[in-house]
């Protein structure tokens, strides 16, 4: 894990899954859009007795971040009976939106915000396909699609 300015650090999808399995207070927040959740899929945390928190960082076709993002995530964490020190792992497609989300939640007072740097689908491969080189899907971690 690499510590980065503004949040606790970058972590791989495999490291995040392992941390979610090991710590009862660990939370996964998927910051992608409703369309991505519906058509690409979402992490399946049922084997861990958990579920991902789905809060859009940016709603399509908006050009800016969701102004209620920090409040929505903080509310979910609080409803689970967790405090500001609970580890929160942020996931997006490839690690950019989740990095911004981790920074914003850290600024809101949460002390253990991590960016899942390889994302749900990872970077494009030579054929311009995602999900083959790295990321949640490529790591063989559980996920479901509607």
N, C-alpha and C positions, 0 to 999 in steps of 0.2 A: 504494500500500500504506500502510496506517495502522498505526502502532505502538500497541499496547494494553498496559496494565499486565498483567504476568503471563505474556506470551508475545510472540513476535516481531511479530505484527500480523495484521490482516485482509487478505484477498486475494480477488479474484473467482475463479470457476471458470476463466474464460479465462486469467487471469494465472497460476493454478496449473498449468494444462495447458502453457502456454508455458514455465514454469520447469521442469516435468518433462521437456519436450523438450530444453531447453538444457543441463540439468545431469545428468550421468550419475549423480551421487550423490543426486539428489532422490528422495524416496519419498512416495507417496500412501497414506494410511491412511484407509480407510472405516470409520467407527465405528458405523454403523447396525446393526440387528439382522439375524439370519439370515433372518427373514421378509422384511424389506425387500430384502435382497440377492436372495432367490429370486423375489419377486413384483413388485418395482419395477424391479430391474435394478442393474447395477454399472458403474462406469467401465471402459471398454475401453482399456487402455494398450498393447495389442499393437502398434499402429502406431508406438509409441515403443520397442518392445523391452522393455517392462516389464509388470508386473502390479500391481494394487492389493493392498495388505495389508489383509485383512479381520479386524478385531478389534472385537468388540462393546464399546461403552462401557457399555451396560446391557442385560442379557438380559431378555426378557419371561418371566415377569411380575414380575421383580424390581423393587423400588422404588428401588434405589440403584445406584451405579456398580459395575462389575466390579472387584473388589479386585485382580485379576491384570492389569488393563489395562496399566499402565505397564511391568511386567515383560515382558508379551507383546510389546508394541511394541518395547521396547529389545532384546529377543531377536531379533526379525525384522531390525532395523537392524544389529545385530552380526553376524548370520549372512550378511548381504550384504557384510560386510567394511567397513562404514561406522562412523564414530566419532560422538561426541556433537555434532559440528558439522555433520553432514549435514542439509540442509533437509528437514523433514517437513511435509507438507501434510495437514491433517485435514479430512475431509468427513463430513457427516451430511445429514439431509433438508433443513434450512433454516438451519444455522449455529449452533445453540445447544449441542448435545452436542459438536460439534467444537471449539467455543471452550473448553469445560471440559476436553476432552482435551488441547488445546494447552497449557493452563495446567498440567495435571498432569505432562505430559512435560517441560515447562520446569523445573518443580520437581524433576524426577528428574535434571536435569543436561543435558538436550538444549538447545542454544543457539539453534536456528533452527526453532521450531515455529510454523506459520502456520495460522490458521483460514480455511477457505474459507467466507466469510460468506454467500454466496448458496446454498450447499448443492447437493445433487443435484437437488432438485425446486423449490427456492425457496418464496416465500410463496404463500398462497392468492390467486387472482384474484377478480374481482367475482362470478364464478359458483362460487366456492369450490373451484376446481381448482388443483392445483399443476403445475409444470412448464411454464407458459406465459409467465410474466413474466421470470423470471431463474433462475439455477441451471445446473448442468451440462447437463441435458437441453435447456433453453430456449436455451442458447448453441450448440447443435448439436454439442457435443463427443461423441466416440465412446462408446457404451455398449452393453451387451448384457443380455439377459434370458434366464433359464433356463426 
